[in-house]
Amino acid sequence: MNHVMDRAKWPVISGFIVGTFLVTRAVPTSFAFDKTVHTSIATLATSGGAILATSKWIARSGGRSDYESVPLNDVGEPHGSRKPSPSREEEEEEEGEVNGVGHPSSLRKLRTCWIFLVLALCLRAGILREVIRNVQCASASWAPLLPIAFALWDYWTVQRKRRRRRTVTESDDDAGASVYDALERSVASTPYAVLVAVCLVCFGGMLALRSTSVPQSTYICAAVLPYGWLVPQLQRLGSALDVVIVFCIAQLVVAHGERGARSAALRFASVGYALLFSAATLLTIGTVYFIFQAEDRTWITTIPYCYAWSVAKLDLYIAFTLVCALLALVHIGLMTTALLAKFTSIMTITTASAWSNGHPFPPSPAGLAFLAICLTILGFMSYAHMEAISGERSNNSTGKLFHKVPSMFYLVLLILLFTWTGLWATHRTSVYFHPIDMLIYEAHGHHQAYLTQTSASRSLADAVNNYQTRYRRPPPAGFHHWYKYATDRNATVLDDFDSIHRDLLPFYGLTPRQIRDRTWELVANPWNDVADISIRNGTVDISPNVFPTHKWMLEGILEMVGKFAKWLPDMDLAFNLNDECRVNAPFENLKSLRAAGEYWGRIEDGKRKVKPFSADRAQHWFSIPAEPEEKTPLKEMSWQYTFHRIGNNGCPPSSPARTQRLWDTGSLCTSCTAPQSLGAFLSNWTTAADICHQPDLADLHGLYMSPAAFKTTHELYPVFSQSKAHGFNDILYPSAWNYLDKAKYDPNDDYPDKPFPEKANTLFWRGATSEGVSQGRGQWRGMTRQRFIHLANNINNTSPPQPLLLPINDDGTQLAYQNLPVSKLTELLSTDVHVVDNIARCAGQDCENQAREFAPLVEPIEFQHHWNYKYLLDLDGAGFSGRFIPFLQSKSLPFKAALFREWWDDRLTPWLHFVPLDIRGQGFWATLAYFHGIDGTLQGQKGEAGALEIKVDAHARDAERIAMDGRKWAEQVLRKEDMEIYFFRLLLEWGRLTDEERDEIGFEMNMDGSVPA
């Protein structure tokens, strides 16, 4: 048996290191933590089965061996003794002293360990569930310190009591050794040397983890809820249970008693049965909960594919790692095994974080992290070296990591050290320009390029040629009417309608009959919340089955379309009556549909497409039935978690949004923000809308957490909506809300729009909690509006510190990020961000919790009151924000954070016409500080000795310039006339798309340059 086990030593240790690495890398992005109890049961059962299978392998391997098992008094020491095994007489003398404490030598004590193990595992699963559910309130983990507990146990029970056990022979050996060897052996044999080495690894690792950790997210750890203090205490209890679990497993695996393969197999089996029994216990508790909690039964029994696959993969990693860990316990002892696991996980986490975050943002003390890593490496090297010295003195490597430390070990540590030296040397902590300066400069260039290509046409012939060049097909029939309509109204944008092209492109993969049939399916059933607008012979009508509460929207559409309906073909249009977008076809389906759209109608086919719309179109559209149709293509998903069920369907299968679940809502996902950010500031508004690289958005917006009215489909249905999130296939049109001036820029004598310098130097927002429904499960803590309200106010110091880019030299040419508490930021910068009236869209305890958290709730204000403030914050609701266009029309500067995109999205340039904010809010305070300016103290009182004063000039001119440029541009491209022009062109394109003769329909100039009759 010993021969077989010895041969397995290094494969086991290598497997343990690889397994630890795989588990460490897999955990942060695993779907397994969506259902922690389910996962706990599956993991315990899988691991228990794997350990039982290993025990049978041990029994079979031992049965074929002629060797006796090695006495486990050596390998059973918690750390792998650094001294030669004592004689049998010495063992017997100290049986009550060592074995009686360190290793249960009786069946009763083994049973006690087994029972404690089961109880600890079950309790640990329950604690994990509570911590994960409120992980945003978690504090720094104590997990890196766990090996210290085993080192202390070893010092107290073994080393302290054996410090006088050096024999005469050992003394003689020392007398003949060199001074270096004698000193080395003397240090290694001191009872506290191992404890010091372990402390270096653990405290160095903990410091490294804190130094390389990413900033906290803005997900709310509510002051009115107990989790702010409860979760850290549960973490501490969980760490204590981890010690108990590991200790009990070690006692069962390396227990003294009968020698041989049968005994080893039984000891392994005892651990396997403990895990299986724990899984059965949790399953029983879960079954009882299932019986008595009817409202959770659907959630309990719904097992998504992504969750099942993720659990299977994680279970495989954990089971493999645990089996290797148990075998490693026999070979190298408990403490060495624990220290090896901790060193591997610390190096994996910190190196990956430092590699990904080598820029000034997020701010991290790279020098401190490098020092911490050096201490960790030094501690681990010292531990291995001292253990090897102990192995040399005993002439026995059993229970040791190394009998003699090989050069490869030092080489690996040296490579790690050099890697970190490179990371430290290349890490930048400061910048020599403010990112917003560059973003404003670049915005001007982008806008000039946009102007050049969007207003190039000077005649109808130019417009036709530009259309054909841009879209590789002729314009739709009636294009000349549209061009005249646009030029008569002094349209600035004549050529760039790429958003229409993007929206309609996949519909060319459907036949006109399919589109018409699907339109009828939507409007024939009022339950769908989709209304019909019918165009016949130039007249626009509203279907009779529309709910009165939404009729204003259709009347606005009717008024808008009526301006140009005489040039439109007969057709029916399906308009979404809800705020939320509706259509989300899978990426796999859209790929072929878009390919068909790209191929359709290309001018290279040589055919001339000059036919007008078909004259008999009306007969191809079915009338709305008198009795509502009962069938529906839509699925009810209101008040449900939607990101991984529908929200990410439009992303490629290999994208992070489809393959990763970032369950740690307490940490900012820097890999998610990096593609669209320059430091803490949003640099690319278009990329920010793409959710495919941003899996963390699953818990940061009401649309994905719990939408209020969400009836949706995975099929490509023709639904016209006012706004949509990335991945949805709704067709955007100008909102009737803005067209009818539901929120109107209309300053008056009571509420004048003063010049920008005369306004209050404050960021202002008023609104309702209307983004999504928080029905008693605390979803409000992740919704955008609530997070920004919480972030802008110092609510019992519960918001995490926020980064500010501040000068670090006298002339202000060098800047670095500093994390400041929100309590200090609210003193330095002025904000007025509050919920009005009462909490909306909530249920159960969430209504009261929000009211208490955001108190005081303020009275509603007159909309024109906004113009008193320099900075206006604009946030999504359940759909788009209807206030943004009036904000642009004012002399104030809009700050906008949004998931939804609207028809005008291509027309506005961030940092030139408005200030963009990331939906996570990590750059909120830093952006405001740039324009607002800072004049105060970071520490102490101004004027006092020792006070740390700071003064950053406000970029008021830049703020006023953006406000005025946005105002001027809105007067050019966001007028009501511009809405009509956009809608007119959209419906001409849609008319062609739904025509049976669409392959022949189009508009081309005559050869002599005249307009066809």
N, C-alpha and C positions, 0 to 999 in steps of 0.2 A: 504493500500500500504506500509506504514511504517513497519507494522508487517512482511509482506512478505520479504521486503528488509533486515530488521534486521536479520531475520533467515538466509539469504543468505550471511551475511557479512563474516564469517570465511570460508565457502566453497569458496567464491569468492577470498578471500585473499590467501588461500591455493592453489587454482587453478592458480592464478596469479604467485605465486612463482614457482610452478611446470612448468608452461608454459614458464616462463623466463629461467628456467634451461634447458628445452628441446630445446628451440630456441638457446640458447648460445652454447649448445653442438652440435647441428645439423649444424649450419652455416659454421664452418670451413671446413667441408668435403662434402658439398652439391654440387650437379651438377647444382643447380638452378642458380649459378652465371655464367654459361657458356653463358646464354642468359638473360642478366639482364633486358632488356626491356620486353621480354616475361614474365619473372618472376614477374616483377613489375605489369604488367597488371593482371596476374593470381592472385597474392596475394591481390591486391586492390579489385578485383572483389569478391574473396572468402571472404575476411574479411568484405567487405561491405554487402554481402549477409548474413553473420553470424550475423552482428550487426542489420540488419533489422529483422531477425528472433528473435533476443533477444528483440527488441522493441515490437514486437507482443506479446511475452511472458509477458513482463512487463504490457502491456495493459490488457491482459486477467487476469493476477494475480491481478492487481489493481481493475479490475471490480468485482472480487469475494470477495474483502476485504471491511469491514465496517469502515476501518481506513482512516483518512485524511492523506495527505502527510505532511511530516515534512517541515517546512520552510527551504529553502536552503540557507538562509543567513548564517547559521552556517557551513553547509557542503560545501558551495561553496567557502569558503576561500581557497586560493591556497595551504595552508599548513595544513588545518584542524586546526582551531584556538586553541591556547593554553589558551584562556580566555573565560569566559562565554559569550554567545551571548548577544550583547547589546540590550537594550530595543527598542521597535518600535519607540519611540520618537527619540532616539539616531540615529537609522537607518535613519530616515527621515532627521535629521539634517545633516548627513554626506552622504546623497545619492549621491550628486555630487562629494563628496570627495572620497568615497570608491567605491560605486557601479558604479559610472560613470567612474571609471578608472579600478577597479578590475574586474567587471562583467558587460558586456553590458546589459542594462536594456531595450533596445528598439529593435524592430524588425529590424530596419535599421542596428544597430551594429551587430546583429546576422548574418544578410545577409553578412555584410562586412567580418566577421570571416569566414563564409562559403566559400566565394570567395577566401579569402587569403589561406584557407586550401587547396582548389583545386589547386590553382597555386603553392603553396609550395610543394605539393605532386608530381606534374608533374615535377617541376624543380628538386626536390630531386631525382627522378628516373633517370633523365638525368645525374645528377652529379654522382650518384652511378655507372652508366654505364662507365663514363670516368675514375673514380677512379679504378674500378675493372680491366679495360683494361690495366692500367698501375700501378697496385698495388705495383710493385717492387720499385716505386719511392715514395711510401706513407711514411709519417712520423708518429710519435706517435699520436694516436687519441685524440681528445678533448672530446669524448663522456663521459668519467667519470666525467667531470666537469659540465655537463648539469644541475644537481640539484642545483648547486650554482646560476644559473640564476634565478630559481624560488625562491630560498631563498632570493636573493637580491630584487626581485620584492616584495616579502612578507614584507621584512624589510622596503622598501621605501613606499609602499602603505598602509600597515596595521599597523605593529608594531610601526614604528616611529610616526605615527599619533595617536596611542591609548595608548601611554605610560603613559598618565595622567588619564586613565579611571578607575583606581582602586577605588572602592567604599568604603564608611565608613564601611560597613559590612565586607568587605575583610580585612580592616585594623584591625577591632576588632578581626577577626579570627586569623590574624597573631599575635596579641598581646597575645592571649591565647595559642599559639602554643609553642613548644619547640624551643630552639635556632637552633637546626639542621633543624627542619621543616621550621622555618622562613628563615634561610639561603638558604635552598633548594628552597623555593618558590620565594625568592628574585632573585636568579640566574635564575630560570626558567622564571620569568616575565620580565627580561631585554630584550629589543628589539633586541639585537644582539646575544643572547644566541643560538637561533636556527641556525642563520647564521654560528656561530662558529662550532656547531656540524656537520652541513652539510659540511662545508669546511674540517673538519677532515675526514669524510667519503670519500669525493671526492679526495682530495689531497693524502690521504693515499692510496686510491684505485689506483690512477694513478701511484703513486710511486711503489706500489706492482706490477702492470702490467708491468712497465718498468723493474723492478728488476727480474721478472720471465720470461720475454719474451725470446724467442729463438733467436739465431743469425740470421742476415740477410743472405739470400741466395746469390749465385753468379749470379743470373739472372740480366742482365745488365739494369741499369738505365742510358741510354745513355746521355753523355754530350752534344751531338750535337742536342738532341731533347729537347723540352721545358718542358717535364714532371717532371724534377727534381724540378722545382719551381712551376709549374702549379698544380700538383696533391696535394701538401700540402695546397695550397690556396683553391682548390676545397674542400678539407677535412674541412677546416675551414668554408667555406660557407655552406657545408652540415650540419655541427654541428649547425650553426645559423638557418638553415631551420628546423632542428629537434626541436629546441626551439619553433619556430613559429608554427610548426605542433602540437606539444603537447599543447601549450598554446591555440591555436584555438579550438582544440578538447575539452579541459577542459572548455572553455567558452561556447561552444555549449551544453555540457553535464550538467553542473551545473548552467546554466543561471537562473537568477531570472525571475519571471513572474508568470504565472498561476500555481497553485499547483495541484497535483493529478497525477494519473496514466497516463492519456491521455497526459498531458504535458511532463512527463518523457519519455513516449514512443516516442513522437514527437521529443524530443531532441536527443534521441538515433538514431532515424531514420534519422535525419538531418546529423549525422556523417556517417551513412551507405550510404546515397545517395551521400555524398561528395566523398567517396571512389569509389563508382561505377561510378560517373561522371569523376573522375580522370582516372579510368581505360579506360573509353570510349574515353577520350581525347587522352591518349597515344596510344590507338588502332587506332584512326583516323590518328594521326601523323605517326604511323608505316605503315599504309596502303598507305599513300602518299609516304613515303620513298620506299615502295615495288614497287610502280608503276614507280617511276623515277630512281631507282637503280637496273637495271636488273641483274648486276653481283652478287648481294647479295640475289636474290630470292630463290635460292636453299638452302642457309644457313638459311634463314628466315623460310622456310616452312618445313625444315627437323627437326623433333622432335624425338630424340632418346628415346628409352624406359627408359633408366637410368635417363635421364633428366626429363621425364614426371613423373616418380615415385618419384623422389627426390623433384620436385616442389610440387607435391600433398601432400607429407608428411610435407614439410616445411610450405606450406599454411595452413595445418590443425593446426600445432603448433602455427603459428602466429595468425590465426583467433581466436583460443581458448584463447591465451594470451591476445589479444586485447580486446575481449569481457570481460574477467575478469578485465582487466585494466580499462575499462570504468565503470564497476560496482564498482570497487574499488575507482574510483574518487568520486563517490557519498558517499561512506562510510567513506573514510579516507582522502580525499582531494588530490589535485594535487601533492604537494611537498612530502607528505609521500609516495604516490604511486611511484613517480619518484625515490625517495631515496631507496625504497624497491627493485625496479627493478635493480637499479645500484648496490646495495649491493649484491644482489643475483648473478648477472652476474660477478661481480668482484671476489667474492669468488669461483664461479664455475671455472672461467678461471685460476686464480692464483693457486688454490689448485691442479687442474688437471696438470698444468704445473710443479709445484714443485714436485708432486708425481712422475711424469715421468722422471724428470731430476734431480735426487739426486746425480749425480756423478760430478767429477771435470769438465767434459765437457758435455754440454756447460758451460762456466764460468758464474756464476751468483752470485751476492752478497746476499747470503742467510740471513745473519744477517740484512741487510737493508730491504729485503723483509719481514722478520718476524716483524721488527719494523713497517713497513708500514701497515701490517695486523693488528697489535695491535692498531694502530691509527684508522684504519677503524672500527674495532670492538668497540673501545671506543667511537668513534663518533656516531655510530649507536645506541649504548646502551644509550648514553647521550640524543640523540634526542628522543628516545622512552620514556625515563624516564621523560624528561621535558614535553612531550606531555601528559603523564599520569597524572602528577601533575596538568596540566591545566584541564584535564578531571575531577579530583577529586574536584577542586575548582568550576567547573561549575555544578557538579553533573549530568553530561550528557556526555555520551561516543560517541555520534553521531559526526562524523568527526574526531574521534581519532582512532589511531591504538589500543591503550589499554586504558580502564578506570582506570585500575590498572595493572601495569606490572606483569605478572604471573611468577612464578618460572621457568616454562618450557622455557620461553624466555631466561632467564639468563643461563639455562642449555645448550641450543643450542649454545649460544655464547661461553660458556665455552668449549664445545666439539670442536668447531672450533678452539679456542685458543690452546687447548691441542693438536689437530691434527697438527697445525702449529708448536707448540713447538717441537713435535716429528720430523717433517720434517726438522726443523732448526737444531736440535741436531744431526740428522743422515746424514745431507748433508755434503759431503766431498768436500773441495775446493782445496786440494793439493794431490800429490802422492809422494811416496818415491822411485820411480824408473821410468825410462823413458819407456813408452810403447814400443818403437821401440826396446829397448834392449831385452824385453821379446819376441817380435815377431820374431826377428832374432834367438833367442835361440830356440823357438818352431819350426821354419822353418827347422832347422837342424834335429830335431826329426822326423818331418813329412817326410822329404826326405829320411831318413834312412829307415823308414817303407815302403815307396814307393819302394825303391830299393830292399828290401827284397822280396816283393811280385810280382814285375814285372819282375824280372830276375831269378826266382827260377829254371826254366827248364835247365837241363844239357843235355837232350837228347830229341829225338822226342817223346819217350814214356812219358817222364816227361811233355812235352808240351801238349800232348793229355790229360793226366790225369788232369793237371792244368786247361785246357780248360773245361773239363767236370765238374770239381769241381766248377769252377767259374760261368759257364753259364748253368749248369745242362742240357746239351745236347752235342752230339758229335760234333767235328769240321766239317767244310764243306768238301766236296770232294776236293781233290787236296791240302789238308792241308800239306802233306809231302813235296810237291814242294815248298810251301810257307816257310816252316821251313828251308829247305835247302837254299833257296834264302836269307833268313834273316841271317842265321848263316854264310853263305859265305861272307856276307857283314858286319860281326862283329856287328850285331845289339845288342844294350843294352837292348831294350825293346822287350821281347818275349811273355809275358803273359798278360800284362795289356792293353787291347784294349776295355775298358769299354765304351768309347765314340762311337765306332762302334755299340756295343750292344744297347746302349741307342737310337741311331739314327734309327736303323732298327727294334727295338722291335715292335712298333705299326703296321708296315707293315705286320706282321704275322697275323694281323686281316683281311687282304685282301687276296683274292685268287690270285694265280699267273696270272690268266687271267685278273683280275681287274687291277693288276699292269701293265701288258703289254698294256692293252687298254688305261690306263691313261698316260702311257709313250708316246704312239702314239698321243693322243690328244694334248699333250704339244708340241711335235716336229713337228707336221704336219702343224702348223700355225706359220709362222715367226713372226707374231705380238706378240706372247707370249714371245719373247726374250729368248727362250729356244732352244738349239741346240742339235742335235743328234750325238752321237759317236756310231758307229756300230762296233761290234766285230764279225767276221765270220772266222772260221777256223784258228784262231790265228792271224788274220790280223785286224788292227784297221783302220777305215775310218771315215772321217768327212762327215756329210750330206751336200748336195749341196746347201741348202737354207740358208746358214749362211751369215750374214752381214760381209763384208770385214773388218770392224773396229774391229770385235771381233774374227777374225780368228786366231790371234796370240795366244789367250787363248786356243783354241781347238788344235792348233798345239803343244802347250806345253803339253796338256793332252795326245795327241797322242804319243808324244815322251816318256812321263813317262810310259804310259800303254804298249807301244810297247816293253818295256824291259821284260815284263812277260806275254804278251798276249797269247803266245802259250799254256799256262796252263789254260786259261780262257775259259768258255763255250760261245757259241754264245748268244749274247744279244744286246739290244739297251739301251743306257743310255741318260738321259735327263739332260743337264748341263745348269745351270742358267748363262746367259750372263751378267746380271746386278750385281752391287755390293750388292744391298739390298737382304735380304732373302725373300722367296716367300710364303711358306706354313705355315698356322697357323690353325690347326684343333682345335675345341673347346675342353675344358677340359672334358666335359661330354662324348664326342665321344672317346677321347683318352683313357679314363679310361677303357672302354671295349676292345678297340683294344690292349692296353698293357696287359690286363689280358689274352687275347687270345695268345699273344706272349709269356707270361710267361708259359702258359700251353703247348704250342706247343713244340713237340720234346723232352720232358723231358725223361731222361734216365730211370726213374722209370717205364716206361710202359713195359719194358722188351724186346722190339723189338730191333733187331740189325740193325743199319743203316749204311750200307757200300756200297750202290750203288753209281756209278759215275754219273756225269751229263748226262741227257738224250741226246741221239745221234741226235734226230730230233728236237732240240730246234729252229733251224733257221726258220722252217716253221710256228712257232707259233708267230713270230714277223712280224707285218705288215710293208710293205715298205712305205717310205715317198712318198706321192702323188706328181705328177708333178705339179698340180695346188694346191696352198695353201688351206688348209681347213679353212673355214670361222668361224666355231664354236670354241669357246674357253671356258675353265672352269675358266679362270682367270677374275678378276675384276680390272679395272683401278682405282688406288687410289693414283697416283702420285700427289704431291703438295697438299695433303689433310692431315687433322688432323687424325691420325690413331690409337692412343693408345687405346681409348675406343671403337673403331669400329672393331679392329682386334688385336692390340698388346697385349691386356690382355686376349685374348680368352683362352690361355692355362693355366690360373690360376683357382683355385677352385672358385665356385660362391660366397662363403662367404669371400674371400680374400679381403684385402684393395684395391687391384688394380681393382677389379670388383665392389666394393661397395662405394668407396670414390673418391671424386674429390677435390684435394688440389689446389684450385684456387688462394690461396695467394702465388704467385710466389716470393714474397719478403722475405719470411721466410724459414729458413732451417727446413726441416722435420726431427726432431731428432728421432722420432719413426721409420722412414724409414731407418736411418743410424745405429741405435743401434745394430741390429742383426749382422752386419758385421764389427763393429768398436770397437776399444779399444781407448776410448777417441776420439781425432780428427783423428786417424790413422786407415787406412783400415786393418782389421785383417783377414778377410775371403774372399778370392777372389771368391770362388764358390758361397757363399751366396750373394755376391754383384751382381752377375749376375742374381739372381732370382728377377724378377720385381714384384712378387705377393704381397710382403709387402712394395712396393715402388711406390705408386700411384703418387708421385711427379715427377717421371721420364717422365710423359706425357708431361711436358713442359721443359725438359732438354736435349733432343736429337733430331737431325734432322730426324731420322727414324720415330719418333712419331709425330713430329710437321709438317713436310712437306718434305717427301722423294722425291728425284729427279726422280727415275724410279721405280715405285712400282706397279707391276701387281701381284695380290695375289689371294689366294683361301682359303676358309674355309674347303675344303675337303682335305683328305690326298692324295696328289699327290707326285710321286717319283721324286723330284728335287734335283740334286746334286749342292751344293753351297760351296763357299769358306769360308763363315762365316755366323753366325746367332746369333740373339738375343734370350734370354730366351723365351720359349713358342712357338718358331717356330719349324717346323718339317722337315726342309731341312736336307739333308744328307751331312755331312761335308766331304770334301776331301782336300788333300794338294793343295794349290793354284799354278797354273802355273806361277803366277807372281814371286813367290819366286823360283820356279824350274828353270825358265828361267833367273834368276838373273836380273830382271827388276830394282831392287834396290840392288846393289851388294856391299858387303864389299870388297873393293879393294884399300887399302891404297897404296900410291906411294911416290916418293921423294918429290913431291910438296905438298902432303897431307899425311904426315906420321901419323901413329897411335902411338903416344908417350906413354911411361909409364904413368900410371895414375897420379902420383904426378906432372908430368911436364905439364899436361894439364891445360887450363884456368879454374879457379874455378867458372864456370858459368853454369847455366841451359840454354840449347839452344833448339830452335824449329824454323823451317821454314815450311810453308805450305800454302795451299789455303783454302778458305772457301767453301769446297766441301761437307760438311756433309749433307746438305739439301738445299732446295730452299726457299729463303725468297722473296716471290713474291709481296712485297708491304705492308704486314701486320705486319711487325716487328718481324717475327719469328726468325730472326738471334740473337735476344737478349737472347734467351734461348739455343741456340745450343752449344754443348760442346766446339768446337774449339774456337768460338768467346768468350765464357765465360772465358776460360783459358787465352786467349790473353789479355782480359780486366783485368783479375785478376793479371796477371804477370806484368802489366804496370800501372803506376800511371797516369791514363787518367783523368785529371782535378779533381782529388780527388773524383771521382764518385763511386769507388768500396767501399763496406762496410769494416769496420775494420775486421781484420783476427786474429784468435787466434794463439799465440805462447806459447809453454810450456817452461817457464823460471824458473831458480832457485830463491828461495825466502829466502834462508839462505846463510851464508858465505861459507859453505863447499859444497854447491850445491847438498846436499842429499835430499832436499825437493823442489818440483817443483809445479808450479801452472800456469794455463792458463791466459794469459793477452791478451786483444784485442788491436792490434796496427793498426794504419792507414796504408794503402798500400803505401802512400807516404814515411813513415818511413821504411817500409819493403824493398822498392826498394833501399834505402840508405844502409841498413844493409846487404842485400843479392843481389847477382848478377844474373840477368836473361837477356836473349836476346831472346825474343819471339815475332815474327812478322809475318804478312801476306806478302806473296811475290807477286810482280808484280801488280795484280789487283784483284778486288773483283769478285769472281766466283759465279755462281748459284744464281742470284738475279734478281729482276725485279722492275720497278718503282722507287720510292724514296729510297728504301732500298739499292740500289747500291751506291748512293751518300752518304747516311747516314753512311754506313759502311766504305766507303773510308775516310770520314772525321773523324769518330770515331777512326779508327785504324791507322791514318796517323802518321808517314810517312810509306807508303808501300815500301818495300825494293826489291832490285833486286834478282832474283833467284841465287842460289849458286850451285857450284859443290857439288854433294852428298858426296864426300869424305871429304869435309870441316868439316863435323860433328865431325870427330875424334879429332879436336882441343879442345873439351870441355869435362869436367869431367862428366857432367850430361846432358842426352839427353831425352827430353820430347817426348812421343809417344802418339798420340791421334787418335781416330777413324776418318775416313772420312765417305763417304756414306756407306762403309762397313768396313772390317778389314783394319788395317794399314799394308801396304806392307813393311814398313821400320823396323819393330820390330826385325825380325830375323837378319838382318845386324847389328842393334844396339847391340843385344846380342853377336854377333860374335866379336864385337870390344872390346877395353879395356876401354870403357866408361861405365857409369852406367845408364841404362835406367829407366826412371820414366814412368809408363804406366797407363793411365786411359782409360777404354774401356767398351762399352756395348756389343760389338760383341765378340763371342768366336770362336776359330778355332780348327783345328784337334789336335794341340799339347797341348791343354789346360790342360790335365791331367798330362802332362810330366814335366811342369815347376812348381817350388815352389816359390811363392811370398816371398819376404824378404830374399831369399837365392840366387835366380837367377836374380831377378829384383825388383824394388821398386814399389808396387802398389799404386795407388791413387784412391780415390773415384771420381766417375764421377761428383759429385757436386763441388769438389774442396775445400771443407772446411778444409782439412788437407794439402793443397798444400804447403803453406808457412812454416807450422810447420815441415813438413817432410824435406823440403829443408834445414831448419835451423839446423836440427839434423846433417846432413852430412856436410853442408857448414861451420857451425860455425858462431858466431856473435862476433864482436869486434867493439863497437861503443857506442853511447849514445841514450837513449830514450828521454831525455830532455836536451836542451842546447847544448853547444859545448864542445867537449872533452878537458879536462884540465881546463875548466873554473870553478869558484866557483859555487856550486849549481847544476852542471851538473849531471844527473843521468846516470852513465856509466854502461855498461853491457858487459860481456865477457863470451861467451859460447864456449868451445873447440869444434873444428870440429871433427867429427867421421870419419876422412879420411881413417883410416885403415879398418873400417867396410865397407865404400863405395867401397874401392879398392877390398876388399875380395868378396863382392857381385858381382862386375863387373867381377872379374876373375873367380869366380865359375860359373856365368852365361855363360861366354865365353867358359869355359871348357865343361860345360854340353851341350851347343848348338852344340859343335863339336862332341858330342857323340850321341845325339838323334834328332837333327834337320838338319842332312845332307840331301843331295838329295837322298842318298840311303835309309834314314829313311822315306822319303816321298814315295818312291817306295814301300817299305815294307808295310807301312800303307795302301796304295792304293791297293796293291795286295790282302792283307787280306780282305779289304772292298769289293772288287769285287768278291772274292770267296764266301763271305757271301751273296752278292746280287745275285750271280748266283744261289745259292741254293734257295733263297727266291722266285725267279721267275720261278723255274722249276716245271712242273706239278707233278713230282715225289718227291717233296721236303720232304715229310714225310718219305721217305726211303733213301734219299741221306745223306751221311756223310762219315766220315773217322774214322776207328778204327784199332788199331794194331791187328795183328793176335795173337792167343793164345800163340804162341811161341816167341812173341816179334818182329816178322819180319813185314815188310811193305807189305800190300796186293798188288798183282800184278795189 
